[in-house]
Amino acid sequence: MKVDPNGYMTFAIAHKIGCADMGVFGRKEYVEGWAKLGADTLSKQQAIIANYATELQTDKKIFRTMYKWIFSYIREDERKRTVPKALAAGVWTIVFEKSEFPLIDAFVQFIQDNEDA
């Protein structure tokens, strides 16, 4: 698919096709998710991914929707309302690109250095 497995588009794809568990693309979720999007070929999947990447960069509402979804996706326990600080910091460095969010590294360092954060 030509997607960096360590980049935010991995989250975007999981969101788009409706994956339930972090790091797992189950066969059923994968096939049914792409089928719902009408993407039965690799080229159609790539087109949807490219379009979604553009939407995420240009539409704050779409980005916000995916961002909120990410935290429910990465929670270790559905009953918890929080995510471990180290996991959240790792996700922030993936999701927020330095070109768009130049202070992300300083923010993550601040969170990691402060127990109360």
N, C-alpha and C positions, 0 to 999 in steps of 0.2 A: 504493500500500500504506500510505501515511501513515507512512512511516519516514524519520527524518532520515538522509540519506545520509552525514552526517559523524558519526553516533552509533554506539554499540557494537552496535546492533541490525543494522547492515549486516554486521558480523562474525557475529552470531548467525544471521542468515539464511543466509549462506554456509556456516556450520558445519552448520546443519540440513539443507540440501539437498545438501551434499557437494561444494562447489566446491573445485577443486584449486589454482587460481592467484589470488593476491591481486588484487582489483580487476576480476576477470573473471567475469561470470556467462554462461558459454557456453550457447547455446540447449539443447544436449543435456543438460547438467548441470541446467539450470533446469527443463526439462520433466520429466526423469526423477526429479529430486530431489523435486519437488512431487508427482509421481504416486506415488512410494513412500510419501509421507506422506498420500496420499488427498485431496490438495487440488487439485481440478480447477477450482475457481472462485476468484475474487479474495476473496470473503467467507470461504471456507474457509482460504485462505492467511492472511488477516488474523487469523482466530481462532487459527490455529496460532502465529503470531507473538506475539499477545497472551498466549497461554498460556505460550509459551517465555520471554517477558519476565518473567512472574510467577515461573516456575520458577528463572530465573537470579537473581532477587532474593531468593528464599526458600530455595533449596536450594544450600548451599555445594558439595556434590559435583558438581552439574550445572554450576555456575559454574566450578569448578576444571577440569572436563573441557573446557569451551569455552576457557578461558584457556590451557590447555596446547596445545590445537589451534591457537589463534591463532598461537603462535610457530612452529609447523611450517608454517603457512599463509603467514606473512610472510617466512620465510627466503628470501634471495635465491639460495641455493645449497643443495640438499638435503644435500650432504656436510658442510656447516658445522653446528656445534652452537650457534652464536651468531647474534645479530642485531645490526646496527649500532646503536650507542648512541642516535643521533638517532631512528632508526625506532622502537626500543623505547620511548623517552620519549614519542614521539607517540602510540603505541598506548596506553600507560599513561594518558595524559590523556583518551583516548576511553573506554577500558574501565572505569576506576575513577572513578565519579561522586563529585564533591566532597561531596555529602550523605552518602555512605557511607564515603568515605575522605578526611576533611578535610585530611590531611597530604600528599595526592598532589602538589600543586604544589611544596611544599618538598622532597619526595623527588626529584621530577624535576629541580628546580634543583640539588640536591646532586649527582645523577648527572651532570648536564651540566657542573657546575663542577669536578668531580674527575676527572682523567685516569685514576686507578687504579680508579675505580668501573666 
